[in-house]
Amino acid sequence: MISAFFVVLFAFLAGMDGILDEFQFHQPLVAATLIGLANGHLTEGIILGGTLQMLALGWMNIGAAVAPDAALASAVSAYLVTGPAQVSVDTGMAIAIPLAVAGQVLTIGVRTITVALAHVADKQAEKGSLRGVEAIHWTALIIQGLRITIPVIIVMAVGAGPVNDALNAIPDVITKGLAVAGGFIVVVGYAMVINMMATAELWPFFFLGFALSAVTELNLIAMGMIGLVLALIYLQLSPKFNGGSGKGGSNSSNGDPIDAILDNY
């Protein structure tokens, strides 16, 4: 009962933060890890969340275009993987893709509802009622949270048996095809990350990470500590960040007009 409560709580927070985008509860790595922790299967939650996070790197809202919903995909698939159903991580990945598309439809519907709520908030503002505006604000957030919570509760209510039967009824060609498609999208996520760090300053860290990964005695905590220490050393020694230029000790040679203006004050 306690684990079910926390699963519902984390799903609700993921739904709200899907629109707030403040505490990152909707990110797959966070949502899946928390739900895995609530179900007592933290490792599986982290593995699923990390894999889904690379997939979700290619999802973003641009203008009026709404991206697939990472929050619903993460919450439901994490419960299936770490909950009583105990499906495999690969199956969870395959399920996450259509769930994200279904979540996209849900979030469009919820945002359509909030348009009407915005007009109600305008009327409350015209009356000078701050409490009325706050009430509409919280109502919209609660609806966003229920957008993820209700599907998770439905999956929990159905139970592990029917869920496994439904998953087993899906032909292998579909589940394997979705898994392969998910793998391609993950590659796109990796490519985006590499594209962002494709600079002369960061390439050494990139290759050093590959070299350290071959040392089997180092776990993820040790790798993270080494990376943090190297980053701190780099920030302390690099003239770009400590006020020097490497060509005479002045920021003016960096070519940044803003730095040149600041140097005059």
N, C-alpha and C positions, 0 to 999 in steps of 0.2 A: 504493500500500500504506500509506503514512504517513497519507494523508487518510482511508482506511478505518479505520485504527486510532483516529484521533481522533474520527471519527464514532461509532464504537462506544463509545469512552470517554465522550463527552458524553452519549450516550443512556443509558449506565449511570448516570452521575451524575444525570441528570434523573429516572430511575426511583427512585433512592434518595432524592433530595431531595423527591420527590412525597409522601413520608411524613415526612421530617425537617422540611421547610419551613424550612430554616435559611439555606442559601446561595442559594436561589431559582433553582437550575439548571433546575427543572421549569417555570418561567415561560416562556411562548411567546417573549417577546422575547429572553430569555437563551439558551434552547435553540436556537431557529432561527438566531440570530446566530452562535453558536459553531459550529453545523454548517455554516452558510454559509461561515464563515471556514475551516473544515477543507477544504471543497470548492473554495475559491478563488472563491466568489461571495458575498462579504460583503453587497453591496448588496441582492441578492434576499433573502438571509436576514433582513436588518433589516426590509425592507418586509413580508415575510410574518410575521415575528415581531411587529412592531408592530400589524399588522392583527389577528392572532390574539389578541394581548394585550387589545385592546379587547373582543374576543368573550368571552375568558375572565374578564373582570371580573364577569360575571354568574354565574359558576360558583363555588359555595362549598359546603363540607360543613356541613350543619346537622343536629345530632343524629346519628341513625343514617343519614340520607340521604347517599348518596355522589354527588358531582357528577361530570359527565363528565370524563374524564382529559385534561387539557391537555398532559401530558408526552408521551403516545403520539401525540396529534394533532400536536404541534409537531415531534417528532423525525422521524416518518415523512414528514410533508408537507414538512418542510424538506429532507430528503434527496431527495425527488422533485423539488423545485423547483431545488435547487442542485447536485444530483448529475448523473450521466450522463443521466438521463431528461429533464432540463431542461423540465419541464412549467411552465406559466404560473403566476403567483401566484394568479390567480383559480381555476384548477383545483386548486391546492394548498389554497386555502380551502375549496372544495367537498368535497375529500377529507377535510379535517381534521374535519368535523362527524361523519360516521359513524365515523371513527377514534376520536374522543373517546368515542362511545357504546360502541364495542368495548373501549376501554381501561377504561371504567367497569365492564364485566363482568369484565375481567381483574383489576382492583384489588379487586373484591369477593371474587373467588376467592382471591387472594393473602392478603387480610386474614383470610379463613376459615382458611387454612393457619396463619397466625400465631397464631390462637387456640390451636391444638394446641401450637405452639411455646411459647406462654406457660405452659402446664401443665408442659411439660418444664423450662422455666426455674424454675418453682416448686419442682420436685423437686430441681434443682441448688442452689437457695437453701436448701432444708431440709438438704441435705448440707453446707452452708457452703462450697460451691465457687464462688468468684467467677469463676474462669476458665470454668466451665461456663455461668454466666449470661451472661458476655461472648460466649462462642461462640454461644449461641442468639441473642443480640442481633445479632451480625454475620451470622448465617445468615438472619435475617429481613430484614435490610437488603439482603443480596446477592440474595435472592429478589425483592425490590422492584425492584432494579436490572435483573435479568434480565427482569422483566415488560415493560420497554421495549426492552432490548437485543435479545432474541430476535426480535421482529417486525421490527426494523430490519435485523438480519442476514439474515432471510428475504428482505426486499425487495432488499437488496444482492446476495444470491445469485441471485435470479431474473433480475436484469439489466434494463437499460434497455429492450431490445426488447419482451420480454413485458409489462413494466409499461405501456409506451405502448400496446401492442395492447389490453391490458385496459381502459385508460382510454378509448381511442377507441371501444371496444365499448359503453361506457355511453351510453345515449341522451342527447341534448342536453337533453331536457326534465327529466331527473333532475339532471344536473350544473348546469344553469342554475337549477333550482329550489333546489338546495342552496346555490348561491352567493347567491341572493336571500335565503334564510333566514339564511345567515351574515351578510349585510348588516343584516338586521333585528336580529340579536343584537348586532352591533357598535353599533347605535344605542342599544340598552339599556345597553351599557357606557358610552357617552358620557353618557347620561342619568344614570347612577349617579355618574359623576365630577362632572358639573355640580351634581347634588343635594348632593354633599358640600361643594362650594365655594360654595354659594348663601348667602353671607354678605355683609354690607355691606363688610367689610374686603377681600374677595377679588374682588368683581365688577369693580373697576377693572383688576386684572391680567388678568382674563378678556377684557375688551374691548380692552385694550392689546395683547394677543397677536394678536387679529384684525387690528388696525391694522398691527402690525409685519410680519405675514405678507404684507401687500401690497407691502412693500419687497423687490423682487426681488434687490437686491444683497446682501441678508443671507442667509447660509447657516444651517444648523441650529446650527453651533457658535457663531456670532455671536448667534443668538437665545437659545441657552442661557446664554451669558455675560451678555447683557442681563437675562434673567430672574433669574439668580443675583444680580447686582448690585442689582437693584431689591428682591429679597427681603431682602438684607442691609441695605439702606437702610431698608426698612420696619421690620425688627426693631430697628434702632438708634433710629429716631425714634418708633415707636409707644409711647405710654405703657403700653399693655397688656403689653409685653414688657420695658420697661426700668425698671420700678418706679414709674412715675408713673400718675396716673389721668386726666390731662387736665382734672380739675375741682378742682385744689387740691393735686395732687402726692401723694396718699395712695392706697394700694391698697384701703383700706377701702371706698371708694365703688364698687368693681367689683362688689359684690354677691356675692362668693364667700366663703362662711363659712370655708373653709380658709385663704384669704389673710388674713382677719381674725384667725384664730388665730395664723398665722405672724407677723403684724405685732407681736404682743405679746411675741415672744421676741427 
